[in-house]
Amino acid sequence: MAALLAASTALLGIAVAHAAPPDDAIARAGKYLVARQTADGGWMSQPVEQVAEGALGLVSASITDAPLTKALNYIAEHGPADATRASQTARVILAVVAAGKNPRDFGKVDYVGRLRTYYNPTNGNYDPSTDPNSLSILALAAAKDPIPGHAIGSLQDRQCSDGGFPRAACLLGSDVTSTSLVLEALTAAGVGPSDPVYGKARGYLATAQNADGGFGPGAGQATEAVPTATGLSAIAVMGESPESLPWRKSPNADPVLALLALQDTTTGGFRPDASTTAPDDLTTARALPGLAGRALPLRPSPPKPATTTTQGAVATSTTLGQPIRGATVPRSRTTRTTKPAVEETTTTQPDVTLAAPANRGDSGRSLIGLLPFVATLFGAGAVGVVLRRRART
């Protein structure tokens, strides 16, 4: 009995440690981005679209002071000339909203109005490929702008026979990241699990998952950081836990652990895959939302200072709160919802340090994965009760 109780307690302890948020991993990845940020607010020679992704990474790490302000100032300076396509404009909107700013008047530019100009009402597309259309729907949802029903339907029509979505065409195969973005976009547009497209996309992700718990670019491909992170965001937006079935493959194999295996132990940055020795800025920025259990569109986080911003320096320790789940369970069962029910954004200037409230729609990581171990512990206690009764008789 003592051995059984000890084993149950050990199992429960392991589960609790695993279910605990990876705060240290998030903090180290956030500090890596801060240390790599250049004086102008960007990262190396990245274009404005990728600087916007860096800003989303900072928000995911709850870094909302000087580094985020510098990134926003970079976007305000370079966005007017660089955001000339739907994907670029959409990512700018997502970053601006995540920082608590107004995308309709950011650096004297109406990015929401600009995004509308890329929409083709004839075919319902913002761009010929899948990802820019998903990002455009997510950006409109973030900005509380009406989403054309034809845009939602056109996105759904891109689904391949295996349930996944391609970057370009199904002839080239389904893509994990594209499928995850579609699930985030459909959720933001009000399309829920009862929709067949939604359910088939979820099924594709489950089929494409590797034995180590991670995801590659497509089914049967080796685990990489970005598809694993976007897969985590899709799991979050579906209201599920990566530590529960079908996402948890074994006690030591789930998407979180697979992603953490690609984090550089020295710098905190993320490597694109196991064969790459060095981390990079863009992979780290893209890994952070999924690592934090968040999905697009991000909402502002509480301020958590990161005091060092010089390139090559290391930021001081940042204590982070609980990682936040991406979105609530989808609200609508229709497939042609035209307007998401979300709150208005605030209007402030891009050079103001942020201190916006956290999104109440996000929640802590699920503890559903603990249930089997709790049941084991409870069962051990029940055995003890039976033995004591027999001893008295």
Sequence and secondary structure as in RCSB ss.txt:
>XXXX:A:sequence
MAALLAASTALLGIAVAHAAPPDDAIARAGKYLVARQTADGGWMSQPVEQVAEGALGLVSASITDAPLTKALNYI
AEHGPADATRASQTARVILAVVAAGKNPRDFGKVDYVGRLRTYYNPTNGNYDPSTDPNSLSILALAAAKDPIPGH
AIGSLQDRQCSDGGFPRAACLLGSDVTSTSLVLEALTAAGVGPSDPVYGKARGYLATAQNADGGFGPGAGQATEA
VPTATGLSAIAVMGESPESLPWRKSPNADPVLALLALQDTTTGGFRPDASTTAPDDLTTARALPGLAGRALPLRP
SPPKPATTTTQGAVATSTTLGQPIRGATVPRSRTTRTTKPAVEETTTTQPDVTLAAPANRGDSGRSLIGLLPFVA
TLFGAGAVGVVLRRRART
>XXXX:A:secstr
 HHHHHHHHHHHHHHHHHHS  HHHHHHHHHHHHHHB TTSSBTT  HHHHHHHHHHHHHTT  SHHHHHHHHHH
HHHHHHH  SHHHHHHHHHHHHHTT  TTSBTTB HHHHHHTT BTTTTBSSSSHHHHHHHHHHHHHTT    HH
HHHHHHTT  TTS B SS GGG  BHHHHHHHHHHHHHTT  TTSHHHHHHHHHHHHH  TTS   SSTTS  BH
HHHHHHHHHHHHTT  TTSTTT  BTTBSHHHHHHTTB TTT  B SBTT  S BHHHHHHHHHHHTT  SS   
         STT             S  S     S              TTS       TT      GGGHHHHH
HHHHHHHHHHHHHHHHH 
